[in-house]
Amino acid sequence: MAAFIILISIALFAVNSGNGSSPNLEGITEMPAGPAGDSMIRRGQYLVTIMGCNDCHSPIVMTPKGPGIDSSRMLSGHPENLELPFPGNANEYALFSLSGTAIKGPWGISYAANITSDETGIGNWTEAQFFKAIREGKYKGLENTRQLLPPMPWEGYAKASDEDIRAIFLYLKSTPPVENRVPASIPANQTALK
């Protein structure tokens, strides 16, 4: 299973690294003007790519060349209407959906968030919320909310510099908006098959 996940990650990285679409710069108030802002967005795109954000936050589709990122839903999280055929209890394993956007494990089922610039994603987030989500693992970057669930590796990302986190935020705010209301996580006591 680990080899399969590694192969999918390599394939997704290869597909995503060729994505040369230009970012949408509308609505970003925190971005420095001119070349400095463009440079921050390019840095953010680079970081999103090497940190593997697409591996979980972009739905996978099968292509003639194998699995690849659904570019029309890049970074939009788990598709809101996608049914999951996960087997009953998962107390001794974790299982990813074929879309790569949901995982079931001992904590229940977690879904990759929509991190596009749409209001159903992070479009309405402030930079402070984004920092709180990454630095403290807080759901939607809000105080008094649950911790982010696996497989989100926020503990590792929390060690990124302020400049890098800001660059990621600016890049994500520049992405095309994709409307997608990701389902709420499901606690472990509610995940058994009916």
N, CA, C and O atoms as a DFTB+ gen file, in Angstrom:
776 C
 N C O
     1  1       0.831      -1.193       0.000
     2  2       0.000       0.000       0.000
     3  2       0.871       1.250       0.000
     4  3       0.589       2.208      -0.720
     5  1       1.936       1.241       0.812
     6  2       2.819       2.409       0.878
     7  2       3.451       2.674      -0.483
     8  3       3.590       3.827      -0.892
     9  1       3.835       1.607      -1.185
    10  2       4.426       1.780      -2.511
    11  2       3.427       2.407      -3.472
    12  3       3.798       3.250      -4.290
    13  1       2.152       2.000      -3.381
    14  2       1.105       2.558      -4.233
    15  2       0.937       4.054      -3.974
    16  3       0.828       4.838      -4.916
    17  1       0.917       4.454      -2.696
    18  2       0.766       5.868      -2.344
    19  2       1.972       6.662      -2.845
    20  3       1.815       7.775      -3.346
    21  1       3.168       6.099      -2.714
    22  2       4.369       6.774      -3.203
    23  2       4.302       6.949      -4.713
    24  3       4.631       8.019      -5.226
    25  1       3.877       5.906      -5.436
    26  2       3.763       6.009      -6.894
    27  2       2.748       7.063      -7.303
    28  3       2.994       7.834      -8.231
    29  1       1.610       7.106      -6.620
    30  2       0.606       8.127      -6.936
    31  2       1.172       9.509      -6.648
    32  3       0.959      10.440      -7.424
    33  1       1.893       9.652      -5.533
    34  2       2.479      10.954      -5.195
    35  2       3.465      11.408      -6.260
    36  3       3.483      12.581      -6.634
    37  1       4.293      10.477      -6.756
    38  2       5.256      10.815      -7.806
    39  2       4.528      11.219      -9.075
    40  3       4.900      12.196      -9.726
    41  1       3.486      10.467      -9.430
    42  2       2.718      10.787     -10.635
    43  2       2.053      12.155     -10.504
    44  3       2.065      12.947     -11.446
    45  1       1.475      12.428      -9.342
    46  2       0.813      13.720      -9.139
    47  2       1.814      14.860      -9.194
    48  3       1.522      15.918      -9.752
    49  1       2.992      14.652      -8.618
    50  2       4.018      15.691      -8.660
    51  2       4.422      15.963     -10.096
    52  3       4.566      17.119     -10.492
    53  1       4.608      14.901     -10.886
    54  2       5.011      15.067     -12.278
    55  2       3.950      15.809     -13.073
    56  3       4.270      16.687     -13.874
    57  1       2.690      15.461     -12.855
    58  2       1.602      16.135     -13.568
    59  2       1.520      17.592     -13.149
    60  3       1.394      18.475     -13.998
    61  1       1.591      17.857     -11.841
    62  2       1.419      19.219     -11.346
    63  2       2.598      20.123     -11.669
    64  3       2.417      21.327     -11.856
    65  1       3.802      19.566     -11.738
    66  2       4.964      20.422     -11.944
    67  2       4.952      21.084     -13.307
    68  3       5.647      22.078     -13.516
    69  1       4.174      20.551     -14.241
    70  2       4.073      21.165     -15.558
    71  2       2.955      22.179     -15.662
    72  3       2.747      22.740     -16.738
    73  1       2.226      22.438     -14.589
    74  2       1.096      23.359     -14.638
    75  2       1.607      24.796     -14.662
    76  3       2.095      25.304     -13.652
    77  1       1.495      25.439     -15.803
    78  2       2.018      26.793     -15.931
    79  2       0.940      27.847     -15.971
    80  3       1.176      28.936     -16.496
    81  1      -0.229      27.572     -15.441
    82  2      -1.299      28.557     -15.508
    83  2      -0.943      29.781     -14.677
    84  3      -0.321      29.678     -13.619
    85  1      -1.349      30.936     -15.177
    86  2      -1.024      32.155     -14.452
    87  2      -2.051      32.420     -13.370
    88  3      -3.241      32.182     -13.575
    89  1      -1.610      32.912     -12.218
    90  2      -2.506      33.110     -11.096
    91  2      -3.450      34.291     -11.287
    92  3      -3.150      35.231     -12.023
    93  1      -4.580      34.226     -10.621
    94  2      -5.549      35.325     -10.586
    95  2      -5.186      36.194      -9.387
    96  3      -5.206      35.719      -8.251
    97  1      -4.864      37.430      -9.620
    98  2      -4.382      38.287      -8.543
    99  2      -5.467      39.157      -7.932
   100  3      -5.171      39.971      -7.057
   101  1      -6.724      39.011      -8.368
   102  2      -7.813      39.837      -7.847
   103  2      -8.091      39.535      -6.379
   104  3      -8.002      38.388      -5.940
   105  1      -8.422      40.561      -5.644
   106  2      -8.907      40.385      -4.284
   107  2      -7.860      40.132      -3.222
   108  3      -8.220      39.895      -2.068
   109  1      -6.596      40.169      -3.552
   110  2      -5.556      39.928      -2.554
   111  2      -5.090      41.275      -2.031
   112  3      -4.466      42.052      -2.754
   113  1      -5.396      41.545      -0.774
   114  2      -5.026      42.838      -0.209
   115  2      -3.687      42.786       0.513
   116  3      -3.044      43.820       0.690
   117  1      -3.258      41.602       0.931
   118  2      -2.021      41.492       1.689
   119  2      -0.786      41.451       0.794
   120  3       0.336      41.536       1.293
   121  1      -0.973      41.323      -0.519
   122  2       0.138      41.123      -1.425
   123  2       0.876      42.429      -1.703
   124  3       0.241      43.448      -1.973
   125  1       2.215      42.413      -1.641
   126  2       2.975      43.593      -2.020
   127  2       2.725      43.922      -3.493
   128  3       2.478      43.021      -4.295
   129  1       2.787      45.182      -3.845
   130  2       2.548      45.605      -5.223
   131  2       3.721      45.231      -6.118
   132  3       4.863      45.151      -5.666
   133  1       3.424      45.003      -7.392
   134  2       4.455      44.813      -8.414
   135  2       5.192      43.497      -8.327
   136  3       4.652      42.491      -7.866
   137  1       6.437      43.517      -8.778
   138  2       7.230      42.284      -8.879
   139  2       7.374      41.542      -7.557
   140  3       7.468      40.314      -7.553
   141  1       7.396      42.251      -6.442
   142  2       7.525      41.575      -5.144
   143  2       6.324      40.664      -4.902
   144  3       6.489      39.541      -4.426
   145  1       5.112      41.135      -5.226
   146  2       3.912      40.335      -5.050
   147  2       3.909      39.134      -5.977
   148  3       3.584      38.024      -5.555
   149  1       4.271      39.347      -7.246
   150  2       4.343      38.236      -8.194
   151  2       5.361      37.202      -7.735
   152  3       5.137      35.998      -7.863
   153  1       6.471      37.674      -7.204
   154  2       7.518      36.790      -6.719
   155  2       7.023      35.948      -5.537
   156  3       7.326      34.759      -5.443
   157  1       6.260      36.577      -4.641
   158  2       5.699      35.841      -3.489
   159  2       4.727      34.764      -3.966
   160  3       4.727      33.652      -3.440
   161  1       3.906      35.085      -4.950
   162  2       2.953      34.100      -5.473
   163  2       3.696      32.943      -6.135
   164  3       3.343      31.781      -5.933
   165  1       4.714      33.255      -6.916
   166  2       5.510      32.179      -7.540
   167  2       6.175      31.324      -6.464
   168  3       6.235      30.102      -6.599
   169  1       6.669      31.944      -5.409
   170  2       7.269      31.195      -4.298
   171  2       6.209      30.307      -3.652
   172  3       6.481      29.146      -3.345
   173  1       5.009      30.837      -3.445
   174  2       3.929      30.049      -2.872
   175  2       3.560      28.865      -3.749
   176  3       3.333      27.765      -3.245
   177  1       3.499      29.081      -5.066
   178  2       3.186      27.975      -5.982
   179  2       4.265      26.897      -5.897
   180  3       3.956      25.706      -5.873
   181  1       5.511      27.310      -5.853
   182  2       6.621      26.368      -5.706
   183  2       6.474      25.562      -4.410
   184  3       6.613      24.338      -4.421
   185  1       6.198      26.237      -3.310
   186  2       6.065      25.555      -2.022
   187  2       4.874      24.599      -2.009
   188  3       4.989      23.483      -1.501
   189  1       3.736      25.018      -2.557
   190  2       2.559      24.145      -2.633
   191  2       2.903      22.887      -3.431
   192  3       2.454      21.791      -3.097
   193  1       3.697      23.051      -4.480
   194  2       4.089      21.909      -5.310
   195  2       5.019      20.963      -4.563
   196  3       4.758      19.762      -4.510
   197  1       6.103      21.484      -3.982
   198  2       7.073      20.584      -3.348
   199  2       6.582      20.019      -2.020
   200  3       7.060      18.978      -1.569
   201  1       5.627      20.706      -1.394
   202  2       5.097      20.212      -0.114
   203  2       3.976      19.195      -0.327
   204  3       3.448      18.654       0.645
   205  1       3.608      18.928      -1.571
   206  2       2.643      17.884      -1.877
   207  2       1.197      18.245      -1.580
   208  3       0.387      17.346      -1.350
   209  1       0.844      19.511      -1.576
   210  2      -0.534      19.903      -1.258
   211  2      -1.546      19.284      -2.224
   212  3      -2.648      18.911      -1.821
   213  1      -1.167      19.175      -3.499
   214  2      -2.062      18.577      -4.481
   215  2      -2.320      17.093      -4.211
   216  3      -3.350      16.562      -4.626
   217  1      -1.403      16.426      -3.528
   218  2      -1.556      14.995      -3.281
   219  2      -2.859      14.673      -2.566
   220  3      -3.452      13.622      -2.808
   221  1      -3.309      15.553      -1.698
   222  2      -4.563      15.328      -0.969
   223  2      -5.662      16.312      -1.353
   224  3      -6.838      15.948      -1.345
   225  1      -5.307      17.541      -1.686
   226  2      -6.306      18.587      -1.898
   227  2      -6.820      18.681      -3.333
   228  3      -7.748      19.443      -3.603
   229  1      -6.231      17.919      -4.258
   230  2      -6.699      17.915      -5.651
   231  2      -7.198      16.524      -6.005
   232  3      -6.449      15.554      -5.892
   233  1      -8.469      16.409      -6.437
   234  2      -8.985      15.097      -6.824
   235  2      -8.164      14.479      -7.952
   236  3      -7.656      15.173      -8.832
   237  1      -8.051      13.170      -7.900
   238  2      -7.317      12.404      -8.903
   239  2      -8.302      11.864      -9.932
   240  3      -9.409      11.445      -9.595
   241  1      -7.885      11.883     -11.179
   242  2      -8.641      11.236     -12.245
   243  2      -7.693      10.277     -12.956
   244  3      -6.477      10.469     -12.958
   245  1      -8.267       9.250     -13.554
   246  2      -7.450       8.326     -14.325
   247  2      -7.345       8.853     -15.750
   248  3      -8.344       9.234     -16.360
   249  1      -6.128       8.868     -16.268
   250  2      -5.852       9.319     -17.630
   251  2      -5.230       8.159     -18.394
   252  3      -4.897       7.140     -17.788
   253  1      -5.065       8.283     -19.702
   254  2      -4.374       7.222     -20.447
   255  2      -2.958       6.959     -19.935
   256  3      -2.398       5.889     -20.172
   257  1      -2.383       7.934     -19.236
   258  2      -1.034       7.785     -18.691
   259  2      -1.035       7.420     -17.212
   260  3       0.017       7.438     -16.572
   261  1      -2.199       7.091     -16.661
   262  2      -2.296       6.745     -15.244
   263  2      -2.950       7.860     -14.456
   264  3      -3.552       8.760     -15.041
   265  1      -2.839       7.814     -13.107
   266  2      -3.505       8.828     -12.287
   267  2      -2.890      10.204     -12.480
   268  3      -1.681      10.351     -12.656
   269  1      -3.761      11.207     -12.443
   270  2      -3.303      12.581     -12.574
   271  2      -4.273      13.512     -11.871
   272  3      -5.366      13.106     -11.477
   273  1      -3.871      14.750     -11.718
   274  2      -4.694      15.753     -11.043
   275  2      -5.809      16.207     -11.971
   276  3      -5.582      16.470     -13.152
   277  1      -7.010      16.297     -11.426
   278  2      -8.130      16.874     -12.157
   279  2      -7.916      18.387     -12.138
   280  3      -8.251      19.055     -11.160
   281  1      -7.355      18.923     -13.223
   282  2      -6.972      20.337     -13.242
   283  2      -8.166      21.277     -13.102
   284  3      -7.995      22.424     -12.689
   285  1      -9.368      20.819     -13.437
   286  2     -10.546      21.677     -13.280
   287  2     -10.966      21.805     -11.820
   288  3     -11.751      22.688     -11.473
   289  1     -10.441      20.919     -10.955
   290  2     -10.784      20.965      -9.525
   291  2      -9.530      21.018      -8.657
   292  3      -9.552      20.588      -7.503
   293  1      -8.443      21.541      -9.207
   294  2      -7.175      21.582      -8.480
   295  2      -7.326      22.322      -7.151
   296  3      -7.838      23.440      -7.103
   297  1      -6.875      21.684      -6.087
   298  2      -6.850      22.214      -4.723
   299  2      -8.241      22.437      -4.131
   300  3      -8.381      23.138      -3.129
   301  1      -9.278      21.841      -4.747
   302  2     -10.653      22.063      -4.277
   303  2     -11.098      21.076      -3.212
   304  3     -12.245      21.135      -2.769
   305  1     -10.230      20.177      -2.792
   306  2     -10.577      19.253      -1.718
   307  2     -11.457      18.102      -2.181
   308  3     -11.627      17.863      -3.376
   309  1     -12.008      17.401      -1.205
   310  2     -12.853      16.245      -1.503
   311  2     -14.136      16.692      -2.197
   312  3     -14.825      17.578      -1.693
   313  1     -14.475      16.094      -3.352
   314  2     -15.710      16.471      -4.046
   315  2     -16.939      16.249      -3.167
   316  3     -17.134      15.166      -2.614
   317  1     -17.758      17.282      -3.049
   318  2     -18.875      17.253      -2.105
   319  2     -19.869      16.133      -2.339
   320  3     -20.514      15.699      -1.384
   321  1     -20.027      15.643      -3.560
   322  2     -21.030      14.612      -3.844
   323  2     -20.438      13.229      -4.073
   324  3     -21.151      12.332      -4.523
   325  1     -19.159      13.027      -3.779
   326  2     -18.512      11.741      -4.014
   327  2     -18.803      10.783      -2.867
   328  3     -18.419      11.037      -1.726
   329  1     -19.477       9.688      -3.171
   330  2     -19.773       8.658      -2.167
   331  2     -18.522       7.828      -1.918
   332  3     -17.741       7.586      -2.839
   333  1     -18.329       7.394      -0.685
   334  2     -17.159       6.603      -0.329
   335  2     -17.544       5.163       0.000
   336  3     -18.450       4.934       0.802
   337  1     -16.873       4.201      -0.605
   338  2     -17.167       2.791      -0.322
   339  2     -16.250       2.197       0.747
   340  3     -15.877       1.028       0.652
   341  1     -15.878       2.986       1.770
   342  2     -14.967       2.476       2.790
   343  2     -15.606       1.317       3.545
   344  3     -16.796       1.354       3.856
   345  1     -14.813       0.287       3.840
   346  2     -15.334      -0.806       4.664
   347  2     -15.535      -0.356       6.107
   348  3     -15.098       0.733       6.479
   349  1     -16.181      -1.171       6.913
   350  2     -16.521      -0.883       8.312
   351  2     -15.447      -0.222       9.138
   352  3     -14.869       0.773       8.700
   353  1     -15.160      -0.730      10.305
   354  2     -14.226      -0.094      11.240
   355  2     -12.792      -0.124      10.724
   356  3     -12.378      -1.069      10.053
   357  1     -12.057       0.907      11.044
   358  2     -10.665       1.036      10.602
   359  2      -9.790       1.302      11.808
   360  3      -9.122       2.334      11.872
   361  1      -9.784       0.392      12.760
   362  2      -9.000       0.611      13.972
   363  2      -7.539       0.241      13.809
   364  3      -6.702       0.660      14.609
   365  1      -7.218      -0.539      12.783
   366  2      -5.838      -0.980      12.626
   367  2      -5.233      -0.557      11.299
   368  3      -4.150      -1.024      10.947
   369  1      -5.894       0.303      10.561
   370  2      -5.362       0.748       9.285
   371  2      -5.927       2.114       8.934
   372  3      -6.863       2.611       9.561
   373  1      -5.324       2.703       7.908
   374  2      -5.860       3.932       7.320
   375  2      -6.017       3.647       5.834
   376  3      -5.149       3.027       5.220
   377  1      -7.114       4.095       5.265
   378  2      -7.427       3.789       3.877
   379  2      -7.805       5.064       3.139
   380  3      -8.724       5.777       3.542
   381  1      -7.082       5.350       2.042
   382  2      -7.395       6.506       1.208
   383  2      -8.460       6.146       0.193
   384  3      -8.531       5.005      -0.262
   385  1      -9.298       7.128      -0.166
   386  2     -10.245       6.946      -1.265
   387  2      -9.474       6.976      -2.583
   388  3      -8.352       7.480      -2.635
   389  1     -10.064       6.445      -3.633
   390  2      -9.403       6.479      -4.939
   391  2      -9.199       7.901      -5.438
   392  3      -8.286       8.153      -6.224
   393  1     -10.026       8.823      -4.998
   394  2      -9.842      10.224      -5.408
   395  2      -8.633      10.844      -4.719
   396  3      -8.143      11.888      -5.148
   397  1      -8.148      10.206      -3.652
   398  2      -7.021      10.734      -2.897
   399  2      -7.396      11.866      -1.961
   400  3      -6.514      12.475      -1.355
   401  1      -8.685      12.165      -1.825
   402  2      -9.118      13.341      -1.066
   403  2      -9.805      13.007       0.253
   404  3     -10.248      13.909       0.964
   405  1      -9.898      11.730       0.586
   406  2     -10.510      11.323       1.855
   407  2      -9.717      10.156       2.412
   408  3      -9.141       9.363       1.667
   409  1      -9.695      10.064       3.733
   410  2      -8.997       8.963       4.384
   411  2      -9.803       8.527       5.598
   412  3     -10.355       9.346       6.332
   413  1      -9.853       7.215       5.788
   414  2     -10.535       6.647       6.945
   415  2      -9.487       5.978       7.820
   416  3      -8.628       5.244       7.334
   417  1      -9.570       6.241       9.106
   418  2      -8.633       5.656      10.054
   419  2      -9.268       5.598      11.422
   420  3     -10.472       5.817      11.549
   421  1      -8.491       5.309      12.449
   422  2      -9.033       5.196      13.805
   423  2      -9.745       6.455      14.302
   424  3     -10.568       6.362      15.213
   425  1      -9.457       7.619      13.738
   426  2     -10.096       8.882      14.142
   427  2     -11.456       9.085      13.464
   428  3     -12.223       9.957      13.874
   429  1     -11.759       8.294      12.438
   430  2     -12.987       8.444      11.668
   431  2     -12.659       8.669      10.210
   432  3     -11.730       8.052       9.688
   433  1     -13.397       9.538       9.537
   434  2     -13.126       9.877       8.135
   435  2     -12.845      11.364       8.053
   436  3     -13.617      12.187       8.545
   437  1     -11.732      11.694       7.425
   438  2     -11.402      13.099       7.203
   439  2     -11.349      13.353       5.705
   440  3     -10.987      12.480       4.916
   441  1     -11.715      14.556       5.343
   442  2     -11.777      14.970       3.950
   443  2     -10.839      16.143       3.729
   444  3     -10.763      17.051       4.556
   445  1     -10.126      16.122       2.613
   446  2      -9.236      17.233       2.273
   447  2     -10.061      18.487       2.037
   448  3     -11.080      18.454       1.348
   449  1      -9.615      19.576       2.610
   450  2     -10.322      20.857       2.512
   451  2     -10.163      21.479       1.131
   452  3      -9.207      21.200       0.407
   453  1     -11.110      22.314       0.793
   454  2     -11.022      23.152      -0.391
   455  2     -10.112      24.320      -0.012
   456  3     -10.440      25.097       0.885
   457  1      -8.977      24.446      -0.687
   458  2      -8.052      25.538      -0.381
   459  2      -7.899      26.485      -1.573
   460  3      -6.885      27.169      -1.712
   461  1      -8.941      26.513      -2.443
   462  2      -8.934      27.488      -3.531
   463  2      -9.415      28.836      -3.005
   464  3      -9.783      28.967      -1.837
   465  1      -9.405      29.823      -3.877
   466  2      -9.808      31.179      -3.493
   467  2     -11.326      31.359      -3.409
   468  3     -11.794      32.460      -3.120
   469  1     -12.098      30.310      -3.652
   470  2     -13.553      30.407      -3.552
   471  2     -13.970      30.585      -2.094
   472  3     -13.238      30.194      -1.185
   473  1     -15.155      31.180      -1.869
   474  2     -15.645      31.357      -0.496
   475  2     -15.930      30.014       0.174
   476  3     -15.968      29.950       1.402
   477  1     -16.133      28.937      -0.594
   478  2     -16.281      27.608       0.001
   479  2     -14.924      27.012       0.350
   480  3     -14.842      25.952       0.970
   481  1     -13.869      27.699      -0.050
   482  2     -12.503      27.314       0.287
   483  2     -11.940      28.306       1.284
   484  3     -12.512      28.508       2.355
   485  1     -10.816      28.928       0.938
   486  2     -10.206      29.908       1.847
   487  2     -10.393      31.340       1.359
   488  3      -9.703      32.251       1.816
   489  1     -11.326      31.535       0.431
   490  2     -11.544      32.860      -0.148
   491  2     -11.840      33.951       0.856
   492  3     -11.455      35.101       0.648
   493  1     -12.522      33.611       1.952
   494  2     -12.865      34.614       2.975
   495  2     -11.907      34.598       4.160
   496  3     -12.088      35.365       5.105
   497  1     -10.906      33.750       4.126
   498  2      -9.976      33.655       5.247
   499  2      -9.068      34.880       5.298
   500  3      -8.737      35.483       4.277
   501  1      -8.683      35.222       6.517
   502  2      -7.651      36.235       6.702
   503  2      -6.299      35.534       6.776
   504  3      -6.222      34.320       6.969
   505  1      -5.252      36.308       6.621
   506  2      -3.912      35.744       6.760
   507  2      -3.723      35.170       8.168
   508  3      -3.071      34.139       8.333
   509  1      -4.288      35.829       9.178
   510  2      -4.176      35.353      10.563
   511  2      -4.819      33.970      10.718
   512  3      -4.275      33.114      11.415
   513  1      -5.966      33.746      10.076
   514  2      -6.604      32.425      10.138
   515  2      -5.699      31.368       9.515
   516  3      -5.538      30.276      10.061
   517  1      -5.109      31.703       8.365
   518  2      -4.246      30.743       7.684
   519  2      -3.049      30.391       8.568
   520  3      -2.676      29.224       8.680
   521  1      -2.454      31.401       9.191
   522  2      -1.327      31.147      10.093
   523  2      -1.756      30.261      11.261
   524  3      -1.019      29.356      11.650
   525  1      -2.938      30.511      11.826
   526  2      -3.420      29.703      12.954
   527  2      -3.652      28.257      12.523
   528  3      -3.341      27.331      13.273
   529  1      -4.191      28.055      11.332
   530  2      -4.413      26.697      10.826
   531  2      -3.080      25.964      10.666
   532  3      -2.953      24.808      11.070
   533  1      -2.097      26.630      10.081
   534  2      -0.806      25.982       9.827
   535  2       0.030      25.874      11.096
   536  3       0.610      24.819      11.352
   537  1       0.108      26.919      11.886
   538  2       0.960      26.910      13.084
   539  2       0.367      26.097      14.238
   540  3       1.099      25.430      14.970
   541  1      -0.972      26.153      14.402
   542  2      -1.603      25.501      15.555
   543  2      -2.502      24.332      15.182
   544  3      -3.027      23.653      16.065
   545  1      -2.689      24.087      13.889
   546  2      -3.532      22.981      13.455
   547  2      -4.997      23.176      13.781
   548  3      -5.704      22.203      14.043
   549  1      -5.468      24.406      13.771
   550  2      -6.863      24.701      14.109
   551  2      -7.730      24.693      12.847
   552  3      -7.391      25.318      11.842
   553  1      -8.841      23.982      12.917
   554  2      -9.795      23.869      11.823
   555  2     -10.270      25.260      11.397
   556  3     -10.736      26.044      12.225
   557  1     -10.151      25.557      10.117
   558  2     -10.494      26.849       9.521
   559  2      -9.752      28.020      10.164
   560  3     -10.137      29.175       9.983
   561  1      -8.692      27.725      10.911
   562  2      -7.897      28.775      11.525
   563  2      -8.649      29.561      12.572
   564  3      -8.340      30.726      12.823
   565  1      -9.643      28.927      13.190
   566  2     -10.469      29.620      14.185
   567  2     -10.189      29.095      15.587
   568  3      -9.955      27.904      15.789
   569  1     -10.217      29.996      16.534
   570  2     -10.052      29.631      17.950
   571  2     -11.212      28.724      18.364
   572  3     -12.301      28.826      17.801
   573  1     -10.997      27.854      19.324
   574  2     -12.026      26.960      19.872
   575  2     -12.635      26.021      18.842
   576  3     -13.806      25.656      18.952
   577  1     -11.848      25.624      17.836
   578  2     -12.300      24.609      16.889
   579  2     -11.435      23.373      17.065
   580  3     -10.415      23.412      17.753
   581  1     -11.844      22.287      16.446
   582  2     -11.103      21.026      16.562
   583  2      -9.738      21.129      15.881
   584  3      -9.480      22.048      15.103
   585  1      -8.885      20.176      16.189
   586  2      -7.592      20.076      15.518
   587  2      -7.802      19.559      14.098
   588  3      -8.772      18.854      13.818
   589  1      -6.893      19.916      13.218
   590  2      -6.902      19.343      11.877
   591  2      -6.622      17.854      12.000
   592  3      -5.821      17.434      12.835
   593  1      -7.275      17.063      11.176
   594  2      -7.175      15.612      11.265
   595  2      -6.130      15.061      10.299
   596  3      -5.764      15.727       9.331
   597  1      -5.646      13.838      10.563
   598  2      -4.753      13.188       9.609
   599  2      -5.454      13.068       8.256
   600  3      -6.680      12.965       8.199
   601  1      -4.708      13.081       7.205
   602  2      -3.250      13.064       7.108
   603  2      -2.620      14.448       7.012
   604  3      -1.446      14.548       6.656
   605  1      -3.353      15.520       7.314
   606  2      -2.801      16.879       7.208
   607  2      -1.581      17.014       8.116
   608  3      -1.711      16.955       9.339
   609  1      -0.396      17.196       7.528
   610  2       0.842      17.237       8.324
   611  2       1.176      18.638       8.839
   612  3       2.290      19.127       8.649
   613  1       0.216      19.269       9.484
   614  2       0.405      20.655       9.921
   615  2       1.566      20.795      10.893
   616  3       2.211      21.842      10.934
   617  1       1.846      19.745      11.686
   618  2       2.947      19.851      12.663
   619  2       4.276      20.116      11.958
   620  3       5.102      20.877      12.464
   621  1       4.489      19.503      10.806
   622  2       5.702      19.757      10.030
   623  2       5.665      21.107       9.350
   624  3       6.659      21.833       9.344
   625  1       4.508      21.451       8.768
   626  2       4.370      22.731       8.079
   627  2       4.482      23.904       9.056
   628  3       4.870      25.003       8.661
   629  1       4.147      23.678      10.313
   630  2       4.209      24.745      11.322
   631  2       5.622      25.295      11.476
   632  3       5.809      26.412      11.958
   633  1       6.607      24.518      11.070
   634  2       8.004      24.940      11.195
   635  2       8.461      25.816      10.032
   636  3       9.590      26.307      10.043
   637  1       7.607      26.023       9.028
   638  2       7.954      26.882       7.890
   639  2       8.105      28.325       8.372
   640  3       7.525      28.719       9.383
   641  1       8.882      29.089       7.643
   642  2       9.072      30.494       8.014
   643  2       7.780      31.279       7.775
   644  3       6.924      30.867       6.992
   645  1       7.659      32.413       8.462
   646  2       6.510      33.297       8.241
   647  2       6.414      33.684       6.768
   648  3       5.322      33.718       6.201
   649  1       7.555      33.975       6.152
   650  2       7.565      34.375       4.748
   651  2       7.028      33.262       3.851
   652  3       6.270      33.525       2.917
   653  1       7.422      32.011       4.135
   654  2       6.936      30.896       3.318
   655  2       5.438      30.667       3.511
   656  3       4.722      30.426       2.539
   657  1       4.960      30.740       4.743
   658  2       3.521      30.568       4.984
   659  2       2.745      31.692       4.307
   660  3       1.687      31.452       3.725
   661  1       3.255      32.898       4.378
   662  2       2.605      34.036       3.711
   663  2       2.583      33.823       2.192
   664  3       1.577      34.111       1.545
   665  1       3.679      33.322       1.623
   666  2       3.741      33.070       0.177
   667  2       2.720      32.003      -0.227
   668  3       2.063      32.136      -1.260
   669  1       2.586      30.963       0.567
   670  2       1.597      29.918       0.276
   671  2       0.194      30.509       0.312
   672  3      -0.618      30.248      -0.575
   673  1      -0.087      31.302       1.336
   674  2      -1.396      31.934       1.453
   675  2      -1.691      32.818       0.237
   676  3      -2.785      32.754      -0.324
   677  1      -0.722      33.639      -0.170
   678  2      -0.919      34.515      -1.320
   679  2      -1.150      33.713      -2.591
   680  3      -1.998      34.071      -3.408
   681  1      -0.400      32.632      -2.762
   682  2      -0.616      31.789      -3.943
   683  2      -2.016      31.179      -3.919
   684  3      -2.730      31.230      -4.921
   685  1      -2.412      30.606      -2.791
   686  2      -3.737      29.974      -2.720
   687  2      -4.848      30.984      -2.967
   688  3      -5.847      30.662      -3.610
   689  1      -4.683      32.200      -2.462
   690  2      -5.688      33.246      -2.700
   691  2      -5.713      33.680      -4.174
   692  3      -6.681      34.297      -4.618
   693  1      -4.659      33.362      -4.930
   694  2      -4.603      33.731      -6.345
   695  2      -5.120      32.625      -7.258
   696  3      -5.242      32.836      -8.465
   697  1      -5.425      31.451      -6.710
   698  2      -5.872      30.329      -7.539
   699  2      -7.289      30.562      -8.047
   700  3      -8.050      31.310      -7.434
   701  1      -7.652      29.927      -9.165
   702  2      -9.032      30.049      -9.639
   703  2      -9.991      29.497      -8.586
   704  3      -9.737      28.433      -8.022
   705  1     -11.087      30.204      -8.314
   706  2     -12.045      29.714      -7.324
   707  2     -12.782      28.481      -7.852
   708  3     -13.234      28.456      -8.996
   709  1     -12.892      27.469      -7.006
   710  2     -13.668      26.270      -7.341
   711  2     -14.691      26.093      -6.228
   712  3     -14.330      25.827      -5.082
   713  1     -15.963      26.242      -6.569
   714  2     -17.012      26.068      -5.557
   715  2     -17.126      24.587      -5.225
   716  3     -17.418      23.770      -6.098
   717  1     -16.897      24.244      -3.969
   718  2     -16.967      22.860      -3.506
   719  2     -17.066      22.866      -1.986
   720  3     -16.103      23.196      -1.295
   721  1     -18.230      22.502      -1.474
   722  2     -18.434      22.430      -0.026
   723  2     -18.052      21.027       0.438
   724  3     -18.826      20.079       0.304
   725  1     -16.869      20.919       0.974
   726  2     -16.347      19.632       1.430
   727  2     -17.177      19.138       2.614
   728  3     -17.519      19.923       3.498
   729  1     -17.507      17.834       2.640
   730  2     -18.279      17.312       3.777
   731  2     -17.525      17.477       5.090
   732  3     -16.298      17.565       5.112
   733  1     -18.278      17.518       6.176
   734  2     -17.670      17.559       7.510
   735  2     -17.044      16.208       7.820
   736  3     -17.500      15.175       7.329
   737  1     -16.004      16.223       8.632
   738  2     -15.388      14.960       9.048
   739  2     -16.413      14.114       9.806
   740  3     -17.386      14.633      10.352
   741  1     -16.174      12.810       9.826
   742  2     -17.085      11.894      10.501
   743  2     -16.321      11.221      11.639
   744  3     -15.302      10.575      11.393
   745  1     -16.789      11.358      12.876
   746  2     -16.099      10.734      14.011
   747  2     -16.088       9.209      13.888
   748  3     -16.950       8.623      13.233
   749  1     -15.112       8.586      14.517
   750  2     -14.938       7.132      14.419
   751  2     -16.189       6.359      14.834
   752  3     -16.488       5.324      14.239
   753  1     -16.925       6.833      15.837
   754  2     -18.104       6.085      16.310
   755  2     -19.271       6.147      15.327
   756  3     -20.301       5.516      15.563
   757  1     -19.131       6.897      14.226
   758  2     -20.205       7.000      13.229
   759  2     -19.805       6.454      11.872
   760  3     -20.527       6.657      10.895
   761  1     -18.664       5.761      11.782
   762  2     -18.164       5.353      10.466
   763  2     -18.434       3.903      10.112
   764  3     -18.125       3.500       8.990
   765  1     -18.986       3.106      10.992
   766  2     -19.255       1.706      10.666
   767  2     -20.330       1.630       9.607
   768  3     -21.240       2.458       9.574
   769  1     -20.228       0.632       8.735
   770  2     -21.225       0.433       7.696
   771  2     -22.577       0.098       8.308
   772  3     -22.652      -0.572       9.338
   773  1     -23.628       0.559       7.679
   774  2     -24.976       0.318       8.163
   775  2     -25.503      -0.985       7.644
   776  3     -26.635      -1.359       7.949
